[in-house]
């Protein structure tokens, strides 16, 4: 049986999980793939800590370069993380004509275009299913299962930390800080949760999905990002009264008829009737709307040792099958005419599925629509002094910007101090809403900046 040698760089949580699956599921993998996946190296600076895995002699090493430079290694799996040494190792492995698998969404979002180009130039594969959605096969679904579809939109809960926090606030009414602390205690949030709670982790993933969906270069710089740190139990309760749930959503929409796409991450109110509104705890989910299939939804664990390791193994299996196909093509080419030999060798040097879902020559730079130009509905919460004429001034300012009100709720009356006034608007342009809110905030009767949450009322 053909043996394919694998080197894992980084033996942390996910790296340990991948090593466990390769060792413990060896027979299952061989029966499904038709090749032997041999774990030749696991490289990590810390070789003293017990990972609960019994490695063969010479497998667990501290020198990643030894693995990258070994001519017998077929696939390098980068699970170090970060955007410095991990990038150097990936580029070097690709230049050494080794296929690479990674779960490093931040690296792909920042340097993916360069890395993909290097892989193509060296005739090897670069796979990253585990970078988005953990065990959910969202990249494979867009690249392969929906290959005959124009993607209309992608809407996803792509960060389990934020979803857990919002679930805690919604179900228990606890403030953000307390919900975050609970997430950290359970291991759902890092000690420094900035990338998660401020939306940047979701943006990295959205940049990857948007590129694959529409045939565009990866673009993280122009994605609008907002986090959940300002969401309060009050807003979640108001949302429920209006029939909505609040989720941190990564949203991408096809506006190619206007020469652009939408790509944005922010807290969003969605109708409680939608399945996405009931994705709770640390779970992830993605809905994909396409022209031939309509709407499909993927749901699963977005992080964790074994769910992520499972996604990494799916990439390893795909590359192993590609290697086998190349071996067969090379064997057949030996008996072909010279002209057909050249043709076969050209074919065998390519990856079976384009890395970004489209042939490289068809990948374009497509602008992302500025957030100021999007059109949606809005939830606006004001703290307003309860004086005659205040509400009419507010609605007058909104009306002057072309923003019409769908409903207004005023909670209670006070002789002293502000009362909450909540409005739901009809569809409006973002820049008009922001200008109106700035003007409203300048009123003497409005002591603090209004809260605004976008609504996706599908």
N, C-alpha and C positions, 0 to 999 in steps of 0.2 A: 504493500500500500504506500502511495506517495506520502512523504512526510513534509509538512510545512513548519518551519521553525519560527517561533514567535519570541520577541523580546518586549517585556513590559518595563517602562521607565516610570518609576514612582510606585511605592508599595504602601500607600495610605489606605483610606477606606475603600475607594473604588478599585485601586490597583490590587488590593488583597482579594476583593470580590472576584475580579477577573481571573486571578490566579487560581482561586478555589474552583471556579466553574471549569476552567481548562483541565484541572486535575481530577475533580470529582465526577465531571460529566464526560470524560474522555470517550467512553464507549458510545454514549448517546450521540455525541458530536460526530464520531466516525461513521455511525450508521446513517446519519442524515446527510453528511457532507460528502462522504466517500474518500476522505483523506485523513491522515493522522496529524492532529495539531499538537506539536511538540513545544512545550514551554522551555525554551533554551536558556533564557536569562530573565531575571527580575532584578533591576538595578535601582538601588536606593542608597542614599548616603548613610542611613541608619540600618545597619544589618544586624544589630544586636537585639532590638526589640522583637519579642515573640509575636508573630502574626497568626499563630494558630495553624500554620501550614507546614507540612513536612516537605521541604524542597530536596531534590536530588543534589548530590555534590556538584559544586561549581555553578549552580543555577543562581543563587542569591549573591549578588555582587554589588560593590559600591561604585563601580566605574561604568557610567552610562555609555561612554565612548567605545568601550570594548564591545558592547552589544551593537552599537550603531555601525561599527567598522567591520564586524564579523561578516564575511561574504556568504556564510551559510544562513544568516537570518533573512527571512522573507518579509516578515511583517513587524513593524515597530509600533507599539501601543504607548502613546504619550499620556500619562496620567499624573504628571507633576503639578500642573496648574500654573497660573501666572502667565505673564507675557514677555519674559526675558529669556531665561535659560531654556524654557520649553520651546520657544520659537526657534532658538538656535539648534536644538536637537532635532526638531521636526524638519527644518530646512536641510540639515546635514544628512538626515536619513533619506529624504527624497532625492537629494543629489547623489547619494550612494545607490540609487535605484531600488530603494526599499519602499514597499507600500506602508502607509501610515494610517493609524486609527487614533482618534482623540475624542475626549469629551469636553474639550476646553473652549467653551462658548465665547469667553472674553477675548481669547486670542484670535479666534476665527472672525469675530465681529470687527476686530481692529486690523488684522493683517491677513484675513482670509483671501483677498484677491491676489496678493503676492504669493501666498502659499499654494493656491490652486494653480497659478501660472507655473510655479516651479514643478509641481507634480506632473502637469501636462508636458512640460519640456523634457522631463525624464521618463515619460511613458509609464508612470505608476499611479496607483490609486491613492486618494486621500478621502477618508470616510469619517463621519462625525455624527452618526445617528444619536448618540448619547448626549450630544451637546444641547438638545432641545427636548424637554418633556420626559426625561428619564426613560422609563420603559415603554412609553407610547411611541409607536412607529410613525411619527408625524412626518419626518423627512422622507422616509421610504414611501409613505402614502402619496405625498405630493409629487415626488420625482417619478414614481413608477406606477402606482395604482391609478392615479389620476392623470396619466400621461396624455390622454385624449381630451382633456378638459381645459378650458380657460378658467383660471381661478378668479372668482369675483371678490371674495373676501376671506380673511382669516381672523378669527376672534378667539383669544386664548387666555386662560388663567395659567400662567407659566411660572409662577413663583409660589411654592408651597408655604414659605414663611409668611408672606403677606396674606395668603388665603387663610392660614391658620389664625392670624391676628384678627382679621376682619370677622371670621367666624366667632371667635371669642367675644369680640365687642358686640356682635349681633345677638348671640344667644345668651350672654351673661350680663351685657350692659357694662362691662368693665372698661376703663379708659385705656387708651393706646399704650401708655407706658407699662401698665400692669400686664396687658396681653403680650407685649413684646418680651417682658421678663419671663413669662410662662413659656413662650416659644423657645427662649434661650435655655431654660431649665430642661426642656424636653429634647433639646438638641436640634430643633428645627431652624434656629437662628444662630448666626455666628456671634462671637463676643463683640465684634464690630459689624453691626447689621446694615451698614449704610447702603451697600450695593443692592441688598434685597428690598428694604423698606422704602428706599427712594426710587425704586423702579428700574434701576440700571441693569440688574440681572435679567429682567424681562425684556428690556430693550436689546440686549445682546442677542437673545434668542429670536426676537422679532426681526432683527436685521438679517439673520440667517434665513428665516422662513420667507421673508419678503423677496430676497434675492432668488431663491429657488422657485417661488411661485410665479414670478413675472419675467424671469430671464434677465435680471439686472445685476450689476456689480453690488457687492455687499457695501452698505452705507449706514454706519452707526451714527455718524456725526449729525445728520439732519433729522433724526428721530426725536420727536418731542417727548420728554419724560417728566412725569410727576409721580411722587410717591404717596404713601397712605398716612404719613405721620400727622396730618391735620384732620383726619377723619374722626368724628366724635360719635359717641352713642346717640346724641341728639339727632345727628344727620341720618344715622341708620334707622332710628325710629320714625322719623319723618318719611324716609324712603318707603318703609313698610306701609305707612298710611296711604301713600300714593300708589302702592302696588309694585314697588321695586325692591331689588336687593342691590347692595353696593359691592362691587368686585374691582380689584385691580386688573384691568384688561390690557392686553397687547392687541392692538387693532391694526389690520392692514386691509386696504381697499383698492381695488383695481379702478383707476381713473385714466387708463391709457388712452381712452378716446379724447381726453383733454391733455395728454402728454405727460402725465404724472401718476404717482401712486400716493395713497395715504399710509403713514406708518407712525403710530403714536402709542404711548403707554401712559395711562392715568387712571385714577379711580373713576368708575363708571357706574351709573345706575342702569340696571336692565330689568325688564319685566319679570316678576316673580314666577310667571308661567313658563319661562324658558328653562330647559334642563340645566343650562350653564349657571343659573341662579342658585341651584341646589348642590353645586360642587363645593363641599365644605372641608374643614380641617386642612391638612397639608396636601390634599390631592390636587392634581392638575387636570385640565381638560382643554381641548381645542376643537372649535367648530370650523369646518372648511366648506364654504359655499362655492360650488362650481357649476358651469353651465349645463353639463350633461347629467351629473349625478344629483344636483340639488345640494342639500346640506347633509354633511356627515359629521359625526362627533367622535372624538377619541378621548378616553378617560383613563387615568391611572396614576401611579406613584411617580412624581416628577423628580425624585431624588432618592438617596439611600444606597447602601452598598450593593445589594443584589439586583434591585431594579435597574440601576445604571449599568452594572456589570453585564446584565442580560443584553442591554442595548449595544454595548461594546462587542459582545460575542456575535451579535447579528452582523455587525460590520466585518468582523474577522471571518465569519462563515462566507459572506458574499465575496470577499477578496480571495479566499481559498478556492471557491468555485471558479472565479475568474482565472486564477493561476492554472487550475486544471484544464480549463478551456484553451488557454494559451499553449499548454503542453501538448494537447491533442492537435491543435492547429500546426504546431511546429513539427510534430511527427508526420502528419499528412503532407506537409510541404516538402518533405524529403523526397517524395515520389512524384511531385508535380513538375511541370515544365518550368523553365527559368522565369518566364513571365508570371506564371501563377504563384511561384515561390515568392516573388517580390510582393505580390498582392497579399498573400497570406501573412507575410511578416509585417506588412503595414497594419493589417487588421489586428494581429495579435499584440501589437504594441499599444493599443488603445484600451481604455477601461470600458467595461460593458455598458455602464450607465454614466452619463456625463456628471461630473462632480457637483455642478450647480444646477443640474436638471435640464439644461439646454446645451447644445453644442457650443463649444468655446467661441466660435465665430459669431454666434448669435447673442452673446451676452452683451448688454448695452448699459450705458449710464442713463438711468431714468431718474429724473428729479423727484424728490419727496415733497408733497404739497406742504407749504408752511402751515403751522397750526392756526395762524390768523385767518387762513382762507377756508378752513373746514366749515361745514354746515351741519348742525345737529340741534337737538333740544337741550335745555338747560334747567337744572335745579339751582335756585338762588335762595340763600338764607341770609336775612338781614336782622341785625339787632337795631330796632328803631324806637325812638322815643314816642310814646303814645300820645301824640298831640294831633289836633284836627289839621287835616290837609297834608300830612306827611305822606300817606299812602298815595294820594293823587300826584304829589311831586315825583315820587318814585316811578309810578306808572307813566307819567308824562315824559320823564327822561328816557325810559325804555321805548316808549312809542316814537319819540323823536329819532331814535336809531333804527326804527323799523322792526322792533322786537315786540311781538304780541304775546299776551299772557293767556295761558291755557287755564290755570287755576291759581288761586291765592288762598293761603291759610294764615290767620293771625291767631297766635296762641295766647289767650288770656289778656287781661288788662292790668296795668299797674299805674298807680298815681305817681310813683317815682321810679325812674329807671327804665331801660329799654325792654321791649317785648320782642320775641322772635316772630318775624314775618317770613313766610316761605312761599315761593312762587315757582311754578313750572311754566316754562315758555314753550311756544311753538318753535318750529325750526328757525334758526337764526345763524348769521355769520359770526364766527368767533371774534373777529376784530371789533364788530359792532357791540357785542356783549361786553368785551373788556373795556371799551371806551365808556359805555353806559355805566358800568360798575365803578369806574374811576370817578365819574361825575357824581354818582349817588354817594360814594364814600366821602365826598367833600361837603355834603350837607351837614349842618349843625346837628340835625336830629339823628344822624347815623354815627355812633361813637367808635365803630370799628369796621375794618374792611369786610365787605360781604363775602360769604362762602359760596363758591360756585362748583357744581359737579356736572359734568356732561352726561347726557342721557342717550343711550342707543336703544331706541324704541323700535325693535325689528318688527 
